[in-house]
Amino acid sequence: ERVKKDLRIRCDINKVPYIEIADKKTLAKAVGKTNLSAVGILDENLAEAIIKVVQAE
């Protein structure tokens, strides 16, 4: 929870969208990694597409 709160604060300060979509295991598996708690999307178009999909659900 502490890491989540810190990440949320950093995103707010830098005006970066922040969404939660999965637990650690599911997120790590989705990107082919292990023990992963966060992913940053640098491509603006991809980030916008992900946000639209999540908001539509």
Number of C-alpha atoms within 10 A of each C-alpha: 6 7 10 12 10 11 14 15 14 13 13 12 9 8 9 12 11 14 11 9 9 12 11 14 13 16 19 17 12 11 10 9 11 13 11 15 14 15 9 8 11 8 8 9 10 11 13 13 11 14 14 11 9 12 9 7 5
